[in-house]
């Protein structure tokens, strides 16, 4: 069973972080995905998960959106 790409079709590179805003991969990770081994893909997905957790919620200017 092949590991599926995390691409969600939102292909836009973040100007500060230099990773895709949709899948959180770098250009290098996107480029090598098709030829990467399953072990390499799992490593990329682990880095993607770390990036997703580290994203600052205020990057998208969400301040003031709550009623508190």
ZAGUSE-233254 format. One record per residue (C-alpha): x, y, z. Coordinates in steps of 0.1 Angstrom, whole numbers, padded with zeros to 4 digits, always signed. Layout:
ZAGUSE-233254
XYZ/...
END
This chain:
ZAGUSE-233254
+0000+0000+0000/+0015+0033-0011/+0015+0063+0012/-0007+0091-0002/+0004+0126-0007/-0008+0151+0018/-0016+0176-0010/-0051+0191-0006/-0050+0213-0037/-0042+0245-0019/-0008+0250-0036/+0006+0283-0023/+0039+0288-0006/+0039+0307+0027/+0061+0338+0022/+0077+0335+0056/+0078+0298+0065/+0086+0286+0029/+0062+0257+0030/+0030+0251+0012/+0000+0265+0030/-0021+0235+0021/+0001+0205+0028/+0029+0221+0049/+0056+0206+0027/+0087+0225+0015/+0094+0227-0022/+0121+0201-0019/+0097+0177-0001/+0071+0182-0028/+0096+0176-0056/+0110+0144-0042/+0076+0129-0031/+0070+0108-0062/+0103+0091-0060/+0107+0089-0022/+0107+0056-0004/+0079+0049+0020/+0103+0055+0049/+0112+0089+0034/+0075+0097+0030/+0068+0089+0066/+0097+0112+0076/+0082+0140+0055/+0048+0134+0070/+0063+0136+0105/+0078+0169+0097/+0045+0181+0082/+0027+0172+0115/+0053+0191+0135/+0048+0222+0113/+0010+0220+0115/+0013+0219+0153/+0037+0248+0154/+0016+0272+0132/+0008+0304+0150/-0030+0309+0149/-0025+0346+0146/-0008+0343+0113/-0042+0344+0097/-0052+0375+0117/-0077+0356+0139/-0074+0380+0168/-0106+0395+0180/-0128+0367+0164/-0139+0353+0198/-0165+0368+0221/-0142+0369+0252/
END
